[in-house]
Structures are given as structure tokens and as C-alpha cells.
Amino acid sequence: MSITKDTVKKISKLSRIASNEKFEENMITDLNSILKFVEQLNEVKIDNVEPLASTVDQELIKREDEVKLMNEKKDILSNSPSDNENFYVVPKVIE
């Protein structure tokens, strides 16, 4: 299969890309080179090759789920520079 000028014009129209003569010639060259590469990939023999999810043969590390108390109000308020009941107080930034 090769890309023609009519195909590039149709693609340009469908994708709403403005095209001119130079653009169309460049696209024909680029798309034909991509298709040529894909045809080369079709020549690779993959009869006895299993599909891979990853090239690294490694199992995931499993860990126990533990419930932890995090972001408790008293711990967060203890970091406040000033003490003001239940609010986190910081110095005034805008004067």
C-alpha cells in the first residue's frame, strides 16, 4: 500500500489541517516511509514467541496491608508556629 496525493488531501480534510503542495509532498514521503517500516516488521518471524507484559523477568514485591494512623489533627497542629486553639497559624505574608 502506498500513500497518494488524494489520500493526503482526504486525511488533511478529515483532520482539518490546512495543506499546500509542499506539505502534501512531505506527508506522502513521510507516510510511505512509515508504511515501509511497518512492512519490514511484518517479515519478523514470531511463531514461538509468547506475548510479554515486561522484558524484565521479576515478580512484584508483596507486603502486608497495615492500618496506620496518619495526619491526626493534634500532630499537624503541633507543627504550627503559633498556638491558636484548633487552627494552624502562620505569619502574615501580605501587608
Phi, psi and omega in degrees: 000135176231152182274134178249173179297323179296321179296316179296320178297319180294316178298316179300317180294316181294324181267001178057047176251128178291137181229155174225183185299315182294317179301314182297319178296317178296319180294321178300314179298312183295312182293323177294324178291324177295314180296325178296319178295319179296322177296325176295322179295328179292341180278348181289134180274119182234033185299312186252029181254125179276148178297144181244144170266335179206152178275348180265127180271085184216138178272152177288144178283130180258143178222159178283142174279127179235137176273124180235146175277120182227152176055048176283146185304314183294325179290320180292316181292338178291342178272354182291137180294332179235152181260124180210076179050247185253026182239148177271115185255132177232162179295151180294134183260318182258131179251000000 
